[in-house]
Amino acid sequence: MSKNYYPTIESCIGETPLVRLQRLPGKTSNTVLVKIEGNNPAGSVKDRPAMNMIRAAEARGDIKPGDTLIEATSGNTG
């Protein structure tokens, strides 16, 4: 049974759904799964590394609750 809801937006990160392709060209017995990265909270594969960077900064004491984070990397996570 799949979850119908998540308690927080953060809990969605790393839970990227896998979908089995139903139709493949030719005859094959292979199973092909695709990740639906668009279902991540920010719609990107970069959600996991970004969350890890935030958690590491919290652990070091570089950021704390109430601080404002600005992501201005123009498409790069850096």
N, C-alpha and C positions, 0 to 999 in steps of 0.2 A: 504494500500500500504506500502510495507517495504522500508527501506532506501537502496539505492544502494551504498552509501559511507558514511564515517564519516570524519569530518574535522580534527581530530587528533586521535592518537592512544589511548590517555586517554579517549576519548569519547566512545570508545568501551567497556571500563570496566563497568560492571554492566548491559550490554546489551546481556548477555548470551542467545543464542537462545533456545527456547523450541520447541521440535518436538513431535508430537502426534504419538504414536506407532499405526501402522495400523493393525498388526496381533497379537492377544493374544491367548494363549491356552484356549480351552474350550469356552463355551458361556458366554459372559459377555456384559453388557451395560456400563461398566466402561470406562472412558477416562483416559489413562495413558500418562503423558507428561514426557519427559526426557530432562535434561539440557545438552547441548553440550559444556561442559567446555573447551574442546580442541580448541574452537573458540575464547577463551579469548586471548588477546595479547601475554601473556607469556605461553599460553596453560595450565593454571592452575586455580583452584578454588581460589588460594591465591592472585590473582590480586586485588580483592576488598580490603582485609585487608592491603595489601602492599601499595596501593594507599592512603588509609586512614591514615596509619602511616606517609607517606611522606607529605601529606597535613597538618597533625597535627604538624610535625616537622617544616614545613614552617611557620605555624601560630605562633609557639613559637619563631621563629627566629633562630632555631637550624641549619637550612640549608637555602641556598639562591640560586637564579639562578646562574649557573656556577659551583656550587659545584659538586663533584663527589660522587656518592653513589655506594657502593660495597655490593652486597648481597652474603654473604658467609656462609649461614646457612645449606648447604648441604641438602636441601629439606624441611627444617622447616622454617616457617616465624617467626623469633624471634630475 
